[in-house]
Amino acid sequence: MIQTLDRRSLHDLPLVFFDLETTGLDLSDGHRVCEVAMLRVRGGLIEDYLGVLARPGRRLDPQAAAVNGFCDDELAAAPPFSDAAGRILAISRAAVLIAHNLPFDMAFLKAELARIGRPALNGPALDTLALARRLLRRPSYSLAALACDLQLSTPSHRALADVLALRGLFTYLQAAMAELGVTTLGDAMRLERGLLPGMPEPGAPPLIARALAEGRALTIRYRSRSSPESLTRTIWPLYLTRESSGTYLRAYCELRQDVRAFVLAKIEAATIR
């Protein structure tokens, strides 16, 4: 029987640690990628590396410039993102993508690839932010704070330094996962959702289960703590998580244009789109 990808040991799989620097935080405001760093590792050995600046075609937000240290003139002289797209896709091929706060980086990367007609990176991925929150107890889960606490390589909000810190953090988390019996890609992805080996998958009402299985959108009526009345939202379900306070549905909310967590028990009604 052919071993499926999610049953393979993380140690045996190619892992691509990546980080982006951007002109600002809000993709909907037209912010763009201005630096990409990727490090491909298998079995502890480096297979490939990419570190490039990318001309964003817009000015930096002052807050972003203060953090990453770029200037507009420097970025205006850089090649466009399209020049690096082929290398990005090649390094990522058949690998597990790993980032800290993965949804942020993946959203920007997907937007840049779509802009030039390239396919999105749809392979398996792990988020060290989500894993750290499951495995560690720290006052801050930022990459900088975790690197300092764990005495890892120091990130600097430049993509290369952050990728090196990210690799160190994942190595630490991988050892912590192994102590819990989490050694495969599939088990690591389940741990992100609060599930240890042997724990059953959380159940969902049939309509939500169908939307998850078919990748369909839902219109839901939801009770929120912030509003005395039920709210109507259109969402794209992603997966279920098990938390100490109950089962949550993680979904992309069209109104907020962001991934949000919805308490499953507070969804009063749902219709599939």
N, C-alpha and C positions, 0 to 999 in steps of 0.2 A: 504494500500500500504506500503510495507516494505521500510523504510527509508534507502537510500543508504549511504555509509560511508562518501562521500564528502558533504552530506547535513547535517551531524551531527555537533553539536556545538563542538568546540575545547575543551571546558570545560568538556564535557562528554566523550571524547576519551582518551584512554591511550596514553601518550606521553613518548617517550624514548629519553632523552637527552644523546648524546654520544660524546666522544672525543677520538682520538688516538694520541699517540706519535710514531714517526717513526725514523728509523736510518738515514733518509735523505729525501729530498723532491721529488726525481725522481723515480717513480715506474719502469720506463723502465731501470734504472740502477741497478735494483735488490734490492732496498731498501725495508725494511720490517717493520711491526708493532712491537713495543717493549712495548707498554702499552695500555690498553683498560680500559675506565671507561664508565659505562652506569647507568643512573638513570631513573627508570620508575615511572611516576607520573600520577595519574588520579584524577581530581577534586581537585587539590592542595595537595593531600595526596600521600606520597611515597609508592609505592607498592613493589619495588624491587631495588636492587643496585648491581653492579659488579665493582670491581676495581682490575685489575691484571697486573702484568708484564708478558711479553712473550719473550722467548728466540728467538732472530731474526735469529741466524745462520750466522751472518755476523757482521763486525765491524761497529761502529758508524762513521758517518762523523764528523770531528772535529767541524764543524759549528753546527750540530745537538746537539752534546754533550754540546757545550757551551750554547745552549738555554735550553735544558731540564734537564741538570745536571746529566745525566746517565753516567756510566762508563761501559766499555766492560765486566769487570769481574762480575759486578753486574748482567748484563743481561745474561751472560753465565750461571749463576746459576739459572736462572728463568725457570719455566716449559715452554714447547712449546705452541704455540698458540692453537694447537689442543685440549689441555686440557680444554681450556675455551670456545671452539666453541659451545658446547651444551648449556651452560648457555647464551651465546650471542644470540643464536637463540631463546631460551625460553623467555628471557626478551623482545625480539623484536617482538614476535608473536602477530599479530592482533593489532599492535600499529603504531603510527605515529613517524617516526624517525626524530630527529631534531639535526642539527649540524651547526657550523659556518664555512662557505666555504664547504658546503656539498659535492660537487663533489670530492674534495680531499680525504676526509675521506671515502666516499663510495667506491672510486676506490681502496684504500688500503684494506678496509675490504672485498670487493668482491674478490680481488686477493688472500688474505689469505684463505678465505673459499674455493675458487676454488682449491687451492693448495692441500687441504686435502679432496677434493671430496664432500664438503658440498654445499648446495644450496645458491645462492645469496639472499640477503634481497631485495625483489622487491616490498615491500609495499609502501604506501604513505610516503612522506618525505617533510620536509620544511627546508629551508636554512635561518638562521637568518641573514647572510650577505646580501643576496638578499633582505630580508624584511627590514632590517635597511636602505639600500640604497633607498628604496621606501618611507620610512616613516620619515627618519631623515635627517638633513643637518649637517654633521660633516666633519672636515678636514681629519679624518682618521676613517675607518670602521673596524679596527682590533678589535678583542674581548677585548684586553687589553685597547685600547683607549676608546671604548664605555663603558666598565665597569668603568673606571676612570671618564668619563664625567657624567655618570648616577649614580655614587656613589653606584656601585654594589659590590658584592664579587669579590676580586681581583684574576684574573687568574695568573698562574705562569709557564705556559708551562709544567705542570704536569697534567695528564688527569683528576684527581679528582677535582683539583682546577678549571680547565677550565670548567668542567661540571657544577659545582655550579654557576660559572659566567654566563654560557650559559642559565641555567634555569632562573636566574634573568633577563637577557636580554630579553628572550622570554616573561616573564611576563610583562615587560615594553612594549614590542612591541604589545602584545596581547591587552593591554589597549588602545594603540594608534589605533590599527585596529578596535576595537569596536566603537570608535568615528566615524569611516568612514562607519560603518555598516558591517564590515567584522568580522563575528563571527563563520562561519563554516569552515571546512577543505577545501572545494571546493573553497570558496571565498578567503581564504588565499593563496591557490595555484595559483589562478588567479591573486592576487595582486602581487605575485612574478614576474608575466609576464607583470605588468603594467596595469592591468585591475581592475577597481573598480566595485562594484555591479551594475548591469544594463547596463554596457558597453558591446557592442557586441564583439564577438570573431573576431580578425583580419582575413581577407580573405587571401587565398593563391592561386596561379595558380593551376589548376587541378592536374598536375603531382606531385607537392610538397605536395598538400593535400593528394594525394593517398599514397605517401611515408610516411607521418606522420601517416595516418590511419593504414597502413599495417606494419609499422616498417621496411621499406625497405631502402636500401642505394641509394644515388644519386651520379652521376658524374655531376658536375656543371662547367660551365665556368663563371668566376666571375671577375668583375672589382674591383681592389683593389687600395686604395690610395697610397700604397707603390710600385706599379709597373705600368709602362706606358702601359703594355700589359695585356690582360685578362689572368687569371690564371685558370688552370684546377685542381679541387680538388674532391676527393671522400669523401663524408660526410654521416653521419647517422643522419637524422633530429630528433630533440627532441621535440621542441615546438616553437611557435611564440610568440614574445613579442612586445608590443607597447611602443615605446619611443617617446620623443619629436621630434626626428629627423626622425621618420618613423617606419616602421615595420621591425623587425629583425627575422631571422631564427636562433635559437640556435641549433647547431649540433655538433656531434663529428667528428673532422677532422682526417682522417687516417694519413695524412702526419705529422701533428703537434702532434698527439696522445693526443689531448686535446679537451675540449669543446670550440668552438669558436662561435662568433656572426657574421652572414652574413646579410648585408642590402638586404632585399628582392628585392628592385628595381635595385640592381646591379648584380643580377643573370641573365646573358644574355641567358643562355641555360641550360637545365637539361635533363638527361636521367636516367631512373630508372634501378636499377640493380636487 
